[in-house]
Amino acid sequence: MKKNPTVAIAGVTGAVGAEFIACLNQRNFPVGKLKALASARSAGKTLEFRGETIVIEELTEASFEGVDIALFSAGGGPSRKFAPAAVKAGAVVVDNSSAFRMDPNVPLVIPEINARRIKDHKGIIANPNCSAITALVPLWPIHRKNRIRRLIISTYQAASGAGAAAMQELVDSTRAHLNGKPFTPKVLPHPYAFNVFSHNTAIDPETGYNGEETKVIAETKKIFEDDKIAIGVTCVRVPVLRAHSESIVFECEKPITEDEVRAILSDAPGVRIVDDRVNNYFPMPIDASGQGDVLVGRIRKDLSDPSGHSIAMFVAADQLLKGAALNAVQIAELLL
Ligand SMILES: NC(=O)c1ccc[n+]([C@@H]2O[C@H](COP(=O)([O-])OP(=O)(O)OC[C@H]3O[C@@H](n4cnc5c(N)ncnc54)[C@H](OP(=O)(O)O)[C@@H]3O)[C@@H](O)[C@H]2O)c1
C-alpha cells in the first residue's frame, strides 16, 4: 500500500460518508487524493476537503482507476454491484454494508478484536453491523479472560443508524407533533416522534427475529470465532437522533464479579467506563455522540443468576463513528 493512497468514498453524501471525511481529517489519514462518489443525484455537487474543492462523481464501475482504498457506505445493492469493480481496479474495499459480511472469504473486522484477520483479505474487508460493534468492543476482553457462553442484548437504536433521511424524519415528525400537525412517515415504517418500535428490518416469519437481530447473532459468532456462544437479541428503534445504546447481560463459563469486569474494562481499547452510582450517571447517547469510545456502565451482578456467572451492563456508542466510519478508517490505517 502506498504511503499516501488515493482514497475513494462511495456514499460520501450520506450520514456515514460525512463521518468518513471527518475521521480522515481528525486522524490525519495520509490521503494522497480523494475521490468523492455518490448517486447520480449528487453528481456535480462539491465538498471541501483539506482546503480543496472536490466535485462529487456518480459511482460507476469506472470510478476506481488509480484508487488504492475504497470506503463504501452506499448501501448493500451498490456495494454488491460496484465493490468487485473496485477490487478489479486494484483497490482494497472496506465495506460498511451487510453485502459481504458473512462471506467466508471476507474478513469481518473490529480492529480492537481481530485486526490480525485483515491480512486474509482478497480485496474486500467488511465492517460489522453497528449494534454488533457496540456490544462486542467491551465484551471481547471479558470473553478472552472468561469465555462468555450466553449473551442477551436489547438495543435502543438511534435514527442515525437508518441514515441521514431518517434523522431528518425524526426532527420533522417531532416538530409536527409538537405543533399538533399530522405527519406521514416516509423513511421509517411507523411514527417516530415520542414512539418506540421494533427494528425496521424484515422479520423472518419462521424465527420471529428481524434482520438486525439475525446480523448481530451471526456476526458475533464470526468475529469471536465461536459458533457455540448462545445469543438472544431484541433490536428496537428509539427516538434518539444519534448513538445507539444497549442493555447487555452475559453469562461466563467461570464465576465473575463486577469488580473483575471493571478491572478488565478499565484498560480495554475503545472502551470508557461511565459508571457513577452516586450521581446516577451512566452511558447516554448524548455523551456517546461525536466520540469514538463505547461507553460502559451499570456494571452489576445479574441477580437472575445466583450462581455468580452473569453480569448486566449498559453501553452507548456513536454508531456513525465506531459503528461505521471510525471502525472503517481504523481498518484503512492498518492497511497502511
Ligand atoms: N448509519 C449507520 O450508522 C450505519 C452504520 C453501519 C453501516 N451503515 C451502512 O452504510 C450505508 C450507508 O448508510 P448511511 O446511514 O450513510 O445512509 P444515507 O445517509 O442514506 O446515505 C446513503 C449514501 O449512499 C449513496 N447512494 C445511495 N444509492 C446509491 C447508488 N445507487 N449509487 C451510488 N450511491 C448511492 C447516497 O448518495 P445520494 O446522496 O447521491 O443519494 C448517500 O451518499 C448502508 O449500507 C448502511 O447499512 C450505516
The ligand as an SDF file (V2000), in Angstrom:
LIG
                    3D

 48 52  0  0  0  0  0  0  0  0999 V2000
  -25.9070    4.8490    9.5200 N   0  0  0  0  0  0  0  0  0  0  0  0
  -25.1840    3.9860   10.1980 C   0  0  0  0  0  0  0  0  0  0  0  0
  -24.9820    4.1090   11.4140 O   0  0  0  0  0  0  0  0  0  0  0  0
  -24.5360    2.8380    9.5400 C   0  0  0  0  0  0  0  0  0  0  0  0
  -23.7480    2.0120   10.3060 C   0  0  0  0  0  0  0  0  0  0  0  0
  -23.1190    0.9260    9.7130 C   0  0  0  0  0  0  0  0  0  0  0  0
  -23.3160    0.7110    8.3810 C   0  0  0  0  0  0  0  0  0  0  0  0
  -24.1170    1.5350    7.6470 N   0  0  0  0  0  0  0  0  0  0  0  0
  -24.2960    1.2570    6.2360 C   0  0  0  0  0  0  0  0  0  0  0  0
  -23.7380    2.3080    5.4670 O   0  0  0  0  0  0  0  0  0  0  0  0
  -24.5030    2.5040    4.2910 C   0  0  0  0  0  0  0  0  0  0  0  0
  -24.9330    3.9580    4.2060 C   0  0  0  0  0  0  0  0  0  0  0  0
  -25.5870    4.3350    5.3700 O   0  0  0  0  0  0  0  0  0  0  0  0
  -25.9540    5.8480    5.6970 P   0  0  0  0  0  0  0  0  0  0  0  0
  -26.5590    5.7980    7.0370 O   0  0  0  0  0  0  0  0  0  0  0  0
  -24.8150    6.7590    5.4450 O   0  0  0  0  0  0  0  0  0  0  0  0
  -27.1100    6.1340    4.6030 O   0  0  0  0  0  0  0  0  0  0  0  0
  -27.5670    7.5130    3.9540 P   0  0  0  0  0  0  0  0  0  0  0  0
  -27.3950    8.6510    4.8780 O   0  0  0  0  0  0  0  0  0  0  0  0
  -28.9380    7.2380    3.4310 O   0  0  0  0  0  0  0  0  0  0  0  0
  -26.5640    7.7190    2.7300 O   0  0  0  0  0  0  0  0  0  0  0  0
  -26.5660    6.8680    1.6180 C   0  0  0  0  0  0  0  0  0  0  0  0
  -25.4270    7.2310    0.6920 C   0  0  0  0  0  0  0  0  0  0  0  0
  -25.3690    6.2670   -0.3550 O   0  0  0  0  0  0  0  0  0  0  0  0
  -25.4810    6.9400   -1.6220 C   0  0  0  0  0  0  0  0  0  0  0  0
  -26.2050    6.0810   -2.5660 N   0  0  0  0  0  0  0  0  0  0  0  0
  -27.4300    5.5580   -2.4180 C   0  0  0  0  0  0  0  0  0  0  0  0
  -27.7460    4.8090   -3.5030 N   0  0  0  0  0  0  0  0  0  0  0  0
  -26.6850    4.8700   -4.3290 C   0  0  0  0  0  0  0  0  0  0  0  0
  -26.3920    4.3360   -5.6100 C   0  0  0  0  0  0  0  0  0  0  0  0
  -27.2640    3.5660   -6.2590 N   0  0  0  0  0  0  0  0  0  0  0  0
  -25.1990    4.6210   -6.1690 N   0  0  0  0  0  0  0  0  0  0  0  0
  -24.3190    5.4000   -5.5300 C   0  0  0  0  0  0  0  0  0  0  0  0
  -24.5260    5.9430   -4.3200 N   0  0  0  0  0  0  0  0  0  0  0  0
  -25.7030    5.6780   -3.7370 C   0  0  0  0  0  0  0  0  0  0  0  0
  -26.2210    8.2140   -1.3160 C   0  0  0  0  0  0  0  0  0  0  0  0
  -25.9530    9.1410   -2.3440 O   0  0  0  0  0  0  0  0  0  0  0  0
  -27.0070   10.3090   -2.7230 P   0  0  0  0  0  0  0  0  0  0  0  0
  -26.9010   11.3390   -1.6470 O   0  0  0  0  0  0  0  0  0  0  0  0
  -26.4930   10.7810   -4.0330 O   0  0  0  0  0  0  0  0  0  0  0  0
  -28.3620    9.6630   -2.7770 O   0  0  0  0  0  0  0  0  0  0  0  0
  -25.5850    8.5890    0.0230 C   0  0  0  0  0  0  0  0  0  0  0  0
  -24.3180    9.1490   -0.1850 O   0  0  0  0  0  0  0  0  0  0  0  0
  -25.6200    1.4790    4.3650 C   0  0  0  0  0  0  0  0  0  0  0  0
  -25.1970    0.3220    3.7060 O   0  0  0  0  0  0  0  0  0  0  0  0
  -25.7520    1.2040    5.8240 C   0  0  0  0  0  0  0  0  0  0  0  0
  -26.2930   -0.0630    6.0960 O   0  0  0  0  0  0  0  0  0  0  0  0
  -24.7270    2.5950    8.1940 C   0  0  0  0  0  0  0  0  0  0  0  0
  1  2  1  0
  2  3  2  0
  2  4  1  0
  4  5  1  0
  4 48  2  0
  5  6  2  0
  6  7  1  0
  7  8  2  0
  8  9  1  0
  8 48  1  0
  9 10  1  0
  9 46  1  0
 10 11  1  0
 11 12  1  0
 11 44  1  0
 12 13  1  0
 13 14  1  0
 14 15  2  0
 14 16  1  0
 14 17  1  0
 17 18  1  0
 18 19  2  0
 18 20  1  0
 18 21  1  0
 21 22  1  0
 22 23  1  0
 23 24  1  0
 23 42  1  0
 24 25  1  0
 25 26  1  0
 25 36  1  0
 26 27  1  0
 26 35  1  0
 27 28  2  0
 28 29  1  0
 29 30  1  0
 29 35  2  0
 30 31  1  0
 30 32  2  0
 32 33  1  0
 33 34  2  0
 34 35  1  0
 36 37  1  0
 36 42  1  0
 37 38  1  0
 38 39  2  0
 38 40  1  0
 38 41  1  0
 42 43  1  0
 44 45  1  0
 44 46  1  0
 46 47  1  0
M  CHG  2   8   1  16  -1
M  END
$$$$
